[in-house]
Amino acid sequence: MTAAFLPYGRQSIDDSDVAEVVRVLRSDYLTTGPEIEAFEAELAQACGARHAVVVANGTAALHCAYAAAAVTAGHEVITTPLTFSATANMVVAMGATPVFADVRDDTLCLDPDRVAAAITPRTRAIAAVDYAGHPAEMDRLMGLAKEHDLLVIEDAAHSIGGRYKQRPVGSLAHLTTFSFHPVKTITTGEGGAVLTDDSRLAERARDFRNHGLVRDKQRLSRQEGSWYYEVQSLGFNYRLTAIQCALGRSQLKRLPAFVARRTVLVERYHRAFAAHPRLKLMTSAPGVEPAWHLFAIRVKVEDRSALFDRLIQRGIGAQVHYIAVNDLPLYRRLGYDPTSTPIAWQASRQLLSLPLFPGMSDADADRVIFEVQEALRDEG
Ligand SMILES: *Cc1c(COP(=O)(O)O)cnc(C)c1O
């Protein structure tokens, strides 16, 4: 008998989630309306921010955040190569230039010293990524931003529910973005959000989400009938539906339990692998309470491919997070070179994510541990 395939990540949907979605399906509003405002208020509250703007996905959240930050042609945005391509792609979408700074070898988050060295008069923003759910060094990055008059955007697609020096992710940067894709910690199917304390940045993110369309009388350039609206800036339709917001509200209630279960599973993996001579594990910095999204191990560059294939063959859904963004053909063509960020480049060729999601049992985790240990033994 073969055990079921264990994916690297998967949503957890229970009856309470289903009931909330059904409730909204039977209501008057499938999009716009009270569910959106309720989800935004609850999300902002849970993450310690004044404003939350929910959007269609995490990529749209980044797009809205860069638009809110007025990132435009001629600007540079300093970011990490060890991320999903969307973090950099949306900088390119704004007509601006991503500048890749290297990461720290222990947390695989941006190294503030490398960021400092990359600042030029054209730098507009720093886009940090909380790799695997571990918050980046936000105090140092915010300090650099203050010193050089920049904005910090925290791509927190991995880290909702995490804390940094007692403060929740969502309250640390000028703008924070989330993704609610099913592999992420809470899901709305597709979905995302931008969080900020700054009402001007929130307004710009909201405008960008909805065609740049303004109805608020105080913001209109002339007064007409109450039907009157203006499109004042370029925007898109990045709205999240009410159906999705209902799911999001229900998932948000379950967030503490999701984070707790992920933490227990990570501890189990750590106990099993910590002393393994052929594995390097992620560590967390003092004062940081990660909300682990990934359990990423590092093996020798020459061992990874065989280990990956073997795990897949044995029903273990390993994944690679990530191919360095500056190694992707789009970025190679734009003249980037991954060897310019040697630590991220090395890590990107060593990393392998193992299954981690709240519905995993201890026995599932033990099966992963067994298969990894066996594979490394057999490979000699
Ligand atoms: C998932 C993810 C995104 C994109 O989110 P989508 O909801 O899939 O668009 C962006 N950045 C990081 C780091 C991610 O993990």
The ligand as an SDF file (V2000), in Angstrom:
LIG
                    3D

 15 15  0  0  0  0  0  0  0  0999 V2000
    2.6700   33.8990   -2.9930 C   0  0  0  0  0  0  0  0  0  0  0  0
    3.6170   35.0600   -3.0400 C   0  0  0  0  0  0  0  0  0  0  0  0
    3.3490   36.2080   -3.7860 C   0  0  0  0  0  0  0  0  0  0  0  0
    2.2100   36.3220   -4.7520 C   0  0  0  0  0  0  0  0  0  0  0  0
    0.9870   36.0900   -4.2140 O   0  0  0  0  0  0  0  0  0  0  0  0
   -0.2440   35.6170   -5.1620 P   0  0  0  0  0  0  0  0  0  0  0  0
   -1.4150   35.6750   -4.2500 O   0  0  0  0  0  0  0  0  0  0  0  0
    0.0760   34.2210   -5.6180 O   0  0  0  0  0  0  0  0  0  0  0  0
   -0.3230   36.5750   -6.2910 O   0  0  0  0  0  0  0  0  0  0  0  0
    4.2330   37.2650   -3.6920 C   0  0  0  0  0  0  0  0  0  0  0  0
    5.3330   37.1950   -2.9270 N   0  0  0  0  0  0  0  0  0  0  0  0
    5.6310   36.0910   -2.2150 C   0  0  0  0  0  0  0  0  0  0  0  0
    6.8590   36.0770   -1.3720 C   0  0  0  0  0  0  0  0  0  0  0  0
    4.7990   34.9760   -2.2750 C   0  0  0  0  0  0  0  0  0  0  0  0
    5.1190   33.8710   -1.5880 O   0  0  0  0  0  0  0  0  0  0  0  0
  1  2  1  0
  2  3  1  0
  2 14  2  0
  3  4  1  0
  3 10  2  0
  4  5  1  0
  5  6  1  0
  6  7  2  0
  6  8  1  0
  6  9  1  0
 10 11  1  0
 11 12  2  0
 12 13  1  0
 12 14  1  0
 14 15  1  0
M  END
$$$$
